[in-house]
Amino acid sequence: MQPPTPEAVASLSEVVADPNRLFIAHACVRGLQEGRTRQGRPFLDLTLCDAGRVLAGKIWDDVPEALEAGRAIRRGQIVKVMFRAELYQGALQLSVRRIRPAQSGEAELAAILGEGHGPVADVLCKALVFDIETVPAGPRDALPEGVAKALDRFSAGDDAAAELARSLSPLLGRVVSLAFADGEAAPDEAAVTVLAVPPPGRSTDPGDYPPWLRPVDEPGLLRAFWVLAAQAEVVVSFNGRNFDVPFLLNRSLLHGVPARVDLLGNPYNLRPHLDLYRLLQPGRALGPAGLDVLCWALGLESPKGTLDGSQVAPTYARGDIEAIAAYNRGDVKATVGVYQRVRDTILRFRQDW
């Protein structure tokens, strides 16, 4: 009996369970781990993804050439794979028969990494350390009557509390700055990049801003974030489980942007999302526990300068996106310092790290 002719598919979304068919596709290797069965047989566990789907795969020792080639693959690499698709415990799993790195120009990166890869293709991170800044989405008097009344009840009629609530609610606010860096870079090389949404009337030309600031609109910022998160081995935040990630998730929902990584799963897992605040304060905070307090205690440079969170919205209203981006950068630089100290003194001794 002749083996089936491999079928090339444009996306993993086209793959269906059928052990009698061979598929060929391009994908990104999000996860890669070697293991052995109880009988001692070696295998490779893979997580393969493109812009539309994430699938688990395995390479068994019955295809030694593929097993050897898989061992040379690195996480985050774009590959060309030939596989069968089967159901395992009710979920689709790929049995990889051949694998190799994709050649230059062979795969369309937008189809693999997602539409948002362009602004961040040159700054993908192994350990993505990030922070966001938010402002009200529009004028308060533009809110529908029912929404305005709900806001008044929530803020107990306090105008200052209402403005803060509009900045902190993903349904009433928006993201205007996302700063990030690779936490695995050496301390003096941990460059911080900022994706920022210019206020109305400001230029969208990158040449009009510092080289570390990349102007985008909010949907572009969200798409880029999920590309960064999908490519990182771990996403690191400070209190991101309570604020940053839920805010990004809700804004992604409103803009129809796919949230490609689950960053709110089991809170006890260190990956894919390591929330440093939750790690160090797992229950009730034992006194003041903000990032500035932690940095002071650790002897790190404080991220707090002339700007604070309450001043972000009025600063944005004045059109000074550079000041907000610089403030955002300071928080990420400080979080990188905390992450590296925690990594080296706590995480390295944990079996789940």
N, C-alpha and C positions, 0 to 999 in steps of 0.2 A: 504493500500500500504506500502510495506516494505521500510524503509529508505535506501539510497544507502550505500554500503560498502565503507568505507574510503580507498582511494588510497594513498599509500606512494610514495612520489617523492624525488629523490635525490637532486633536485635543484629547486629553485623558477622559473628557466627558463623553466621548464617543465609544469608549470601551465597555463591552458587555461581557457577562460571564458566559464562556463557551470554551471548554477545554479542547475542542477540536479545531480551534482557530488560533493563528499566530498574529500578533499585532506588533507594529513598529511605531514608536512615538518618541518625541523629544520631551524631556522633563528636567526639573531641577531636583537634585538630591537634598532633601531637607533633613533627613536623618540616616545614619549609617552605623550599624553596630554588629560586631562579629560575635557568634555564639557557637555552642555545641549542644547536640541532643544528649539525652541520657545515655545513648549508645556510643557517644563520642564523635558523631558525625558533625563536621563543621558546616556552618551556614552563615549567610549574611542577611540581616534584617535591613530593609530599606524603607524609607518614606519618600515617595516620589510625588511631585506636584507640578502643576502648571497654573495658569491664571484661573482655570475653572474647576479644578478638582485636586484632592489629595488622596493618594492610594498607598496602601501598604504593599510591599513586595518582598520576595525572598529569592535568594540564590542558593541552591543546594549543591552538594558535592558531586551530583551526577552530571554537572556541567563544569568540570574543573577549569576550563579556560575562562568561563564567565566568573567563577569564584575568584580566580587570580586577578582578573581585570577589575572586579569589584573592590578588591582590597586596595587597589591603587587609586580609587576614586576618593575625592575629598568632599566633605560636606559643603553645599552651596554650589557645586559644579553642575553645569548643564550637560546632560548626557543623552545619547541615543540608545534606546533599549528595544530589544525584541523579547516578547513575553507571551505567555498564555494567561488568561484571566479566569479565575475559579472562585467559587464561593467557599469561604472558610468560616464556620460558625456564623453564617448568615451575612457575612461582609465580603465584599469583593477583595481578592488578593491576587497580586501578580506573581506568577512564577517566571522569573527572569531567565532567559536562555542565552542572551548575549547583551553586553553592555560596553560602551566606550565613551570617552569624552566627545562632545559635539565639536565639530570642526568650525573654524572661524566663518561666520556668515551662514552657517548651515541651518540654524534655528532662529526663528523670529523671537527676539527677547521679550517683546511686549506680550506675546502669546504665552510665554513661559513664566515670566516674573510678574506680569500684570501691567496695566496701563500706567501705573505711577512710578515705574522704575526709572524713567528718564531723569528727573531731578536729583536722584540719589544713587545712580548706577555706579558712580566713582567713589562713594563713601559708605558702602555697605559695611556692617559691623558684625563682629563675632559676638560681643556682649553689648547689646544696644542699651545704652543709658539715656533716658529721655525725660523731658518735662515739658509741660504746656502752659500757655498763658491764654486767658479767655476774657471776653468783654461782652456786654449786652449785644444782642443781634440787631437791634434797631431802637428807634425812639420809644419811650415808654407810652406816650400818648397814641401810638399806632396800634397798641394791643387791643384786641376785641374786648368788649365790656366784661364778658364772663371771665376771661383770662386776667384782666386787670383786677377784678374783684378777688380772684383766687390769690393773686400776688399780694394784695392788701391784707387779706386774712393771714397769709403766711408770714408777712413781715410786721403784723400787728400795727399797721399804719405808719411805721417808721420809714421815712423816705430813704435814709442811708442804708437801712437793712434791705429795702426793696431793690435798690441799685446793686447791692452786693449779691442778692439772690438772683438777679437777672444775669450777672456774670457767671455765677456758679451753677446755674441750671442749664443743661445741654438743650433743653426745650426753649429756653428764652435767650440763651447766649450762643457764642460761637468761638471757635479756636482762631486766634490770630498769630500765634507763634508756637513753634515746636522746635526745641533745641535738642540735639542729640550728639553723642560721641561714642567711640568704641572703648568700653571699659577695660579691654585687654591691652590697649596701647600703653606704652611707657608713660609715666606721669608727665614728663616734659614734652610728650608727643601726642597727648590726648586732645587733638584739635576738636573744637565744638562747632558744628554746623547748625544754622538756624533756618528753618523754612518759615517765612513770615508772609502774612497777608497785608499788603499795603493798604492804608486807609483810603477812602475816596479822595480823588484828586492827586494822589501820589503816583509817581512813576512805577511802571511794572518792568522797566528795563534793568536787568541785573547789573549793568555797568554803572548805575546810579547809586549803588549800595556797596558796603564793605564786602570783600571777597568771601567772607564767611556767612553772609546773609543771602539767601536765595528767595526772591519774590515768587509767590504762587497764590492761587485762590484757595479757598477753604477745601473744596472737593479735591484739588490737586494735592494739598497738604495731607489730607486723609488717605488718599490712595498711596502716596509715598510712604506714609507711616506703616501701612499694612505690608508693603513690600519690604521695608526695613525689618519689621517684626518677623515676617515669614522667613527671611534669610538669616536671622540671628540665631545663635545657639541658645541664648538666654536674653530675655528682655528685663532690664533693671529699672526700677523706679523708687521714689521715696513717697510713700502713701498713694501710689498709683492704683492700688486695688480699690481704694475708697473714692478717688476723684478722677485722675487722669484717664484711666482706661474706660470707666463707665461713660465719661464725657465723650471720648472719642467714639465709643460704640454707638451712642445715641446720635451723635452728629453724622456718623457713617450711615445709620439707618435713615435719617432724614434726607441725606443726599443720594441714597441708593448706591453707596460704595461698599463692596464686599469686605467684611471683616474676616480676614483670611487665617487668623490664628486665635485660638481660645486662650485669652489671657486672664479669664476669671473662673477657671476651673478649680480643682481641688486647692484650697488655700494653704494646705500643708506641703504641697509640692514646691520644690525650688525652681523647677522648670515647667513650662517655658517662661513664667513670669516670677521674678524674684522681687518682691516688695520689701525693701530694706526696713521700712518702718514696721511692717508686720513681723518681720524676722526678729527685730530687736525689741519690739513692744507687742508680744503676741496676745496679751490681754489688755487690761486697763493700763494706760500710760502711768508710769511711776514718776509723775511730776512732769514739768515742761519737757517736751520731746520733739520739738521742731528741728528742722535741718540745721538752722543756725546754732541752736543749743548743742546739738550733736557734734558739729564741726568744732565749736569752741572746746568741748570736752576732749576731742581727739587731737587738738592742736592743729587743725586744718584751717585754711583761710575761710572766713565766713563769706557766704554768698550774698549777704545783705549789704547793700550800698545805699545810694541816695533814693532808690525807688523801692516800694514794697507793693504787695499784692493789691492793696486798696487803691493804689494810684495808677494801676494799669489802664483801667477804663478811661479816666480823664486824660491820661497821656496819649492814648490811642485817638481820642476825640480831637486832640491838638495836632494829630498827624505825625507824632514822633515814634514811628515804628522802630527806629534804630535803638532808642532808649529801652523799649520793651524787649527787643531781641537781646540786647546786652545784659539786661537783668535776667532773662531766661538762660542765657549762656552761663552766667555765674552760678545759677542753681545746678546746672548739669555738671559743671566743672567740680563743684563741691560734692555732688552725688558720686561722681567717678572716684574721688578721693576716699569717700566712705566705703564704696563698693570694694575697692582694692584692699583697704584695711580689713574689711569683713571677710573677703575672699581668703586672705592670707592667714588670718588668725582664727577664723571660725569654720568657714565652709570647707576648707581643705581637709578637715578631720571628719567630715560627715560622709557616710557611705552613699547617700543619695545625691551627692554633688558630683 
